[in-house]
Amino acid sequence: MWGRLVRLSVAGSMATHTPMIRKDVDTLVAKHFRSPEHSLSDMRVTVIEQVKVDNVDIRRQRERFWRYKLRTNYPEGLNVFD
């Protein structure tokens, strides 16, 4: 799973997704982890790159790169296009 790490830390991103899954919010991530085949306990996070530049445009570019490279955009993955 790839989160919006441009604005949030990894912990912040997970702290955002977890309540949405528990509260039945209508997002692709929440629907996925509430499906019969999955649960919140299936969620795993792996940091694939640490961008040490405090520049939102660079962070967005890196996020787009990894989404494309890992094919995590909908319908292949759970991310929606920006």
C-alpha positions as CSV (number, residue, x, y, z in Angstrom):
1,M,0.0,0.0,0.0
2,W,1.3,3.5,-0.8
3,G,0.1,6.4,1.2
4,R,0.1,10.2,0.7
5,L,3.4,10.7,2.3
6,V,3.9,14.1,0.8
7,R,2.0,15.7,3.6
8,L,2.2,13.1,6.3
9,S,4.8,11.0,8.0
10,V,4.4,7.2,7.8
11,A,2.9,7.1,11.3
12,G,0.6,10.0,10.4
13,S,-0.6,8.3,7.3
14,M,-1.4,5.1,9.1
15,A,-3.1,7.1,11.9
16,T,-5.3,8.5,9.2
17,H,-6.2,5.2,7.5
18,T,-6.8,3.1,10.6
19,P,-9.9,5.1,11.9
20,M,-11.3,5.2,8.4
21,I,-11.2,1.5,8.2
22,R,-12.7,1.0,11.6
23,K,-15.5,3.6,11.0
24,D,-16.6,2.2,7.6
25,V,-15.6,5.4,5.7
26,D,-16.1,5.1,1.9
27,T,-12.5,5.0,0.6
28,L,-10.7,2.4,-1.5
29,V,-8.3,1.5,1.4
30,A,-11.1,1.2,3.9
31,K,-13.2,-1.0,1.6
32,H,-10.2,-3.2,0.8
33,F,-9.4,-3.8,4.5
34,R,-13.1,-4.4,5.4
35,S,-13.5,-7.0,2.6
36,P,-14.1,-10.6,3.6
37,E,-10.5,-11.5,2.4
38,H,-8.7,-8.9,4.5
39,S,-8.7,-7.1,7.9
40,L,-6.9,-4.3,9.6
41,S,-4.4,-6.9,10.9
42,D,-3.3,-7.5,7.3
43,M,-2.0,-3.9,6.9
44,R,1.8,-3.7,6.6
45,V,4.0,-0.7,5.9
46,T,7.4,-0.7,4.2
47,V,9.4,2.5,3.7
48,I,10.9,2.4,0.2
49,E,12.6,5.8,0.1
50,Q,13.3,8.6,2.5
51,V,13.2,12.0,0.8
52,K,15.3,14.3,2.9
53,V,14.4,17.5,1.1
54,D,11.7,19.7,2.5
55,N,10.2,20.5,-0.9
56,V,6.6,19.5,-1.6
57,D,7.1,19.4,-5.4
58,I,10.0,16.9,-5.1
59,R,8.1,14.8,-2.7
60,R,5.1,14.7,-5.0
61,Q,7.3,13.8,-8.0
62,R,8.9,10.9,-6.0
63,E,5.4,9.7,-4.9
64,R,4.2,9.7,-8.5
65,F,7.4,7.8,-9.6
66,W,6.8,5.1,-7.0
67,R,3.1,4.8,-7.7
68,Y,3.9,4.3,-11.4
69,K,6.8,1.9,-10.8
70,L,4.9,-0.3,-8.3
71,R,1.6,0.0,-10.2
72,T,-0.3,1.1,-7.1
73,N,-2.8,3.4,-8.9
74,Y,-6.4,2.3,-9.3
75,P,-7.6,-0.1,-10.8
76,E,-4.3,-2.1,-10.3
77,G,-3.8,-0.7,-6.8
78,L,-5.6,1.4,-4.2
79,N,-4.3,4.8,-5.0
80,V,-6.4,7.3,-7.0
81,F,-4.7,9.6,-9.5
82,D,-3.9,13.2,-8.4
